Amino acid sequence: MKKLLPLMIFPYVNLIYLLTMLFLLSSNSVSEDLLLIVGLSLAVIYMVITMVLILHQIYLSLKGKTQLYECAKYNMIVKLLHIPAYIFYFLLGMLGIIMGVWGIVIVLYVMFIDFLTITLSGIYSLASSYQIYKAKIHSNRITLLLAVSNFIYCLDICAAIYYFFIAKSKNIEIEAEDNQIIYDKRSIISIISTLIGSIGVGINISLSEVLYPEISELTNCPLWYQLMLYLSLGIIFLGIILSILFKNRGNTSFMEIMIEAVVLSLGLIFITFAFARIERNVKTFIICFGAILFLMGLFAGISSLIGILKKPKVESL
């Protein structure tokens, strides 16, 4: 329950965020650059934390460690808690329509947060949809329609309530999987390859900004620089190929994906400094460091996602 708190209060936190940003901008008490950087950083951190916790709950559902009744109950609670926020955002959007320039900003923000809210809650509802599918309560077509309805306004409430009463009326338990994570050399090499390649690409980006800021096309850079870049990209693709061949749920942990999501989000936060009015050299260093973190989180995350989606091969006796 506590792990779902960021999702439960997601639209309300973003409402407070909007009002705070508007107040600070109107009062001119804080630099716009500083406000933009801090505001975007906090928003990205909160979004990533919420998404990671949702994915963790889905992972537990896939493993059979949470049952249909528990998933359906919390899914319904989340959906019902979001109803007042949807109503308030609708009224706020209507108010924004009759306002001036700031009104357009408010309307766009309201639409964006509404979209994020129903998307995140819809993703969490996939845990219940999976349990329904696994229990074979309905045909695959009906189960798919129910899953899709969780991403549609109003229908998502009906689907959540239906899930709850189905779970309450049927005593369904999915057998839990107890697979121990066993790392092998090939899976470790795949992750290391993606990390080394990502660092190489990030360093190349840094060098291009420092050594060749006036060059806009890669073909105009020296040959050694191009070879370094292509070598780094080749190492990344080697890691991805090794992941496709050798990684699976038996040698991939969900903790990997959580760490990689955090690294990726930190990279995005550093990249937001591109909007700041600070010294060029300092800005270049921060952006390049952010690019390295972002690429590490992105490609290592792809490698881990490939593994988490594949069942381990059963060796024949």
Rosetta blueprint (number, residue, H / E / L):
1 M L
2 K H
3 K H
4 L H
5 L H
6 P H
7 L H
8 M H
9 I L
10 F H
11 P H
12 Y H
13 V H
14 N H
15 L H
16 I H
17 Y H
18 L H
19 L H
20 T H
21 M H
22 L H
23 F H
24 L H
25 L H
26 S H
27 S H
28 N L
29 S L
30 V L
31 S L
32 E H
33 D H
34 L H
35 L H
36 L H
37 I H
38 V H
39 G H
40 L H
41 S H
42 L H
43 A H
44 V H
45 I H
46 Y H
47 M H
48 V H
49 I H
50 T H
51 M H
52 V H
53 L H
54 I H
55 L H
56 H H
57 Q H
58 I H
59 Y H
60 L H
61 S H
62 L H
63 K L
64 G L
65 K L
66 T L
67 Q L
68 L H
69 Y H
70 E H
71 C H
72 A H
73 K H
74 Y H
75 N H
76 M H
77 I H
78 V H
79 K H
80 L H
81 L H
82 H H
83 I H
84 P H
85 A H
86 Y H
87 I H
88 F H
89 Y H
90 F H
91 L H
92 L H
93 G H
94 M H
95 L H
96 G H
97 I H
98 I L
99 M L
100 G L
101 V H
102 W H
103 G H
104 I H
105 V H
106 I H
107 V H
108 L H
109 Y H
110 V H
111 M H
112 F H
113 I H
114 D H
115 F H
116 L H
117 T H
118 I H
119 T H
120 L H
121 S H
122 G H
123 I H
124 Y H
125 S H
126 L H
127 A H
128 S H
129 S H
130 Y H
131 Q H
132 I H
133 Y H
134 K H
135 A H
136 K L
137 I L
138 H L
139 S L
140 N H
141 R H
142 I H
143 T H
144 L H
145 L H
146 L H
147 A H
148 V H
149 S H
150 N L
151 F L
152 I L
153 Y L
154 C L
155 L H
156 D H
157 I H
158 C H
159 A H
160 A H
161 I H
162 Y H
163 Y H
164 F H
165 F H
166 I H
167 A H
168 K H
169 S H
170 K L
171 N L
172 I L
173 E L
174 I L
175 E L
176 A L
177 E L
178 D L
179 N L
180 Q L
181 I L
182 I L
183 Y L
184 D L
185 K H
186 R H
187 S H
188 I H
189 I H
190 S H
191 I H
192 I H
193 S H
194 T H
195 L H
196 I H
197 G H
198 S H
199 I H
200 G H
201 V H
202 G H
203 I H
204 N H
205 I H
206 S H
207 L H
208 S H
209 E H
210 V H
211 L H
212 Y L
213 P L
214 E L
215 I L
216 S L
217 E L
218 L H
219 T H
220 N H
221 C L
222 P L
223 L H
224 W H
225 Y H
226 Q H
227 L H
228 M H
229 L H
230 Y H
231 L H
232 S H
233 L H
234 G H
235 I H
236 I H
237 F H
238 L H
239 G H
240 I H
241 I H
242 L H
243 S H
244 I H
245 L H
246 F H
247 K L
248 N L
249 R L
250 G L
251 N L
252 T L
253 S L
254 F H
255 M H
256 E H
257 I H
258 M H
259 I H
260 E H
261 A H
262 V H
263 V H
264 L H
265 S H
266 L H
267 G H
268 L H
269 I H
270 F H
271 I H
272 T H
273 F H
274 A H
275 F H
276 A L
277 R L
278 I L
279 E L
280 R H
281 N H
282 V H
283 K H
284 T H
285 F H
286 I H
287 I H
288 C H
289 F H
290 G H
291 A H
292 I H
293 L H
294 F H
295 L H
296 M H
297 G H
298 L H
299 F H
300 A H
301 G H
302 I H
303 S H
304 S H
305 L H
306 I H
307 G H
308 I H
309 L L
310 K L
311 K L
312 P L
313 K L
314 V L
315 E L
316 S L
317 L L
